[in-house]
Amino acid sequence: MIDGPYFVLTVLGALGTGLVAGVFCGFSTFVMRGLGMLPPAQGVAAMQAVNVAAVTLPFMIVFLGSAVLCAVIAVVTFVLWPDEGTVELLVGSALYLFGSFGLTMVANVPRNDALAGLEPGTPEAAAYWPVYLRGWTLWNHVRTAASAAAALAYVLALT
């Protein structure tokens, strides 16, 4: 069984990736649906506000902190190559780093940036809004699953 500081890293990894999975799950299951029910101008304005609010210290500590933690866990695992949990630790790290953090950078952030450049009441914003909702939410489902699977992998590494 994993013990000592390595145990603490793994527990924190499971907690961080699980918290991020919960945030993403909330968006996938009801936030985006609720925003989609609004008229486009209101939905665009609300999502623009959410995107600004998301880039604040509390969420960034959890989101970026989990990415750093997953990277540390992966490096420590490669260096120490423990007798137990190696596969789970490496899979958990890869799932979060690529399926959650990486995907955010290549799929969700560019959509957020495009949305931020639109004026909510314009025809361009109204035309982009349904495209944004579909694409952003689709990739958010993937981020949710990857973050949850990473948390599960870390928990399995502890058993």
C-alpha positions as CSV (number, residue, x, y, z in Angstrom):
1,M,0.0,0.0,0.0
2,I,1.1,3.5,-0.7
3,D,2.2,5.4,2.4
4,G,3.9,8.5,3.8
5,P,4.1,11.6,1.7
6,Y,3.3,9.7,-1.4
7,F,0.0,8.7,0.2
8,V,-0.8,12.3,1.0
9,L,0.0,13.3,-2.6
10,T,-2.3,10.6,-3.9
11,V,-5.2,11.5,-1.6
12,L,-4.8,15.2,-2.6
13,G,-4.8,14.2,-6.2
14,A,-8.0,12.2,-5.8
15,L,-9.6,15.1,-3.9
16,G,-8.5,17.8,-6.5
17,T,-9.5,15.8,-9.6
18,G,-12.8,14.8,-7.9
19,L,-13.6,18.4,-7.1
20,V,-12.9,19.5,-10.7
21,A,-15.1,16.6,-11.9
22,G,-17.9,17.9,-9.7
23,V,-17.6,21.4,-11.1
24,F,-17.6,20.2,-14.7
25,C,-20.5,17.8,-14.0
26,G,-22.6,20.7,-12.7
27,F,-22.0,22.5,-15.9
28,S,-22.7,19.5,-18.0
29,T,-25.9,18.5,-16.2
30,F,-27.7,21.8,-15.5
31,V,-25.7,25.0,-15.9
32,M,-25.4,24.9,-19.7
33,R,-28.9,23.6,-20.1
34,G,-30.2,26.5,-18.0
35,L,-28.1,29.0,-20.0
36,G,-29.4,27.4,-23.2
37,M,-33.0,28.1,-22.1
38,L,-32.3,31.9,-22.0
39,P,-32.6,34.1,-25.0
40,P,-29.2,34.2,-26.8
41,A,-28.3,37.7,-25.7
42,Q,-28.9,36.8,-22.0
43,G,-27.2,33.4,-22.4
44,V,-24.1,35.0,-24.0
45,A,-23.9,37.7,-21.3
46,A,-24.3,35.1,-18.5
47,M,-21.7,32.8,-19.9
48,Q,-19.3,35.7,-20.4
49,A,-19.8,36.6,-16.8
50,V,-19.2,33.0,-15.7
51,N,-16.0,32.7,-17.7
52,V,-14.7,35.9,-16.0
53,A,-15.7,34.6,-12.6
54,A,-14.1,31.2,-13.2
55,V,-10.6,32.7,-13.7
56,T,-10.3,33.6,-10.0
57,L,-8.0,32.3,-7.3
58,P,-10.4,29.8,-5.6
59,F,-11.1,27.8,-8.8
60,M,-7.6,28.2,-10.2
61,I,-6.1,26.8,-7.1
62,V,-8.2,23.7,-7.5
63,F,-8.0,23.4,-11.3
64,L,-4.3,24.4,-11.8
65,G,-3.2,23.0,-8.5
66,S,-4.6,19.6,-9.5
67,A,-2.7,19.8,-12.8
68,V,0.5,20.5,-10.9
69,L,-0.2,17.8,-8.4
70,C,-0.9,15.2,-11.2
71,A,2.4,16.1,-12.9
72,V,4.2,15.7,-9.6
73,I,2.5,12.3,-9.0
74,A,3.5,11.2,-12.5
75,V,7.1,12.2,-12.0
76,V,7.4,10.7,-8.6
77,T,5.8,7.5,-9.8
78,F,8.3,7.3,-12.7
79,V,11.2,7.9,-10.3
80,L,10.1,5.7,-7.5
81,W,8.2,3.1,-9.5
82,P,6.2,1.7,-6.5
83,D,5.4,-1.9,-6.2
84,E,1.7,-1.2,-6.1
85,G,-0.5,1.4,-7.8
86,T,1.9,2.4,-10.5
87,V,-0.5,1.9,-13.4
88,E,-3.4,3.6,-11.6
89,L,-1.2,6.6,-10.7
90,L,0.1,7.1,-14.2
91,V,-3.4,6.6,-15.7
92,G,-4.9,9.0,-13.3
93,S,-2.3,11.6,-14.0
94,A,-2.6,11.2,-17.8
95,L,-6.4,11.4,-17.6
96,Y,-6.4,14.7,-15.8
97,L,-3.4,16.3,-17.5
98,F,-4.6,15.4,-21.0
99,G,-8.4,14.8,-20.7
100,S,-9.2,17.6,-18.4
101,F,-6.4,20.3,-18.3
102,G,-5.2,19.8,-21.8
103,L,-8.6,19.6,-23.3
104,T,-9.6,22.8,-21.5
105,M,-6.8,24.6,-23.2
106,V,-7.4,23.3,-26.7
107,A,-11.2,23.0,-26.8
108,N,-13.0,25.1,-24.1
109,V,-10.8,28.1,-23.7
110,P,-10.7,29.0,-27.4
111,R,-14.5,28.8,-27.4
112,N,-14.6,31.1,-24.3
113,D,-12.2,33.5,-26.0
114,A,-14.4,33.6,-29.1
115,L,-17.5,34.2,-27.0
116,A,-15.8,37.0,-25.0
117,G,-15.2,38.9,-28.3
118,L,-18.9,39.1,-29.1
119,E,-21.4,41.7,-28.0
120,P,-24.3,39.9,-26.5
121,G,-27.2,41.5,-28.4
122,T,-25.6,41.2,-31.9
123,P,-26.7,38.9,-34.7
124,E,-23.1,37.4,-34.6
125,A,-23.5,36.5,-30.9
126,A,-27.0,35.0,-31.6
127,A,-25.6,32.9,-34.4
128,Y,-22.6,31.7,-32.4
129,W,-24.5,30.9,-29.2
130,P,-26.0,27.6,-30.2
131,V,-22.7,26.5,-31.8
132,Y,-20.9,27.5,-28.6
133,L,-23.4,25.6,-26.4
134,R,-23.1,22.4,-28.4
135,G,-19.3,22.3,-28.8
136,W,-18.4,23.6,-25.3
137,T,-20.8,21.2,-23.6
138,L,-19.6,18.2,-25.6
139,W,-16.0,18.8,-24.6
140,N,-17.1,19.5,-21.1
141,H,-18.7,16.1,-20.9
142,V,-15.3,14.6,-21.9
143,R,-13.5,16.8,-19.2
144,T,-16.0,15.6,-16.6
145,A,-15.5,11.9,-17.4
146,A,-11.7,12.3,-17.6
147,S,-11.5,14.2,-14.2
148,A,-13.8,11.6,-12.5
149,A,-11.8,8.7,-14.0
150,A,-8.6,10.3,-12.8
151,A,-10.0,10.6,-9.2
152,L,-11.1,6.9,-9.4
153,A,-7.7,5.8,-10.7
154,Y,-6.0,7.6,-7.7
155,V,-8.5,6.0,-5.3
156,L,-7.8,2.6,-6.8
157,A,-4.0,3.2,-6.4
158,L,-4.6,3.6,-2.7
159,T,-6.3,0.2,-2.3
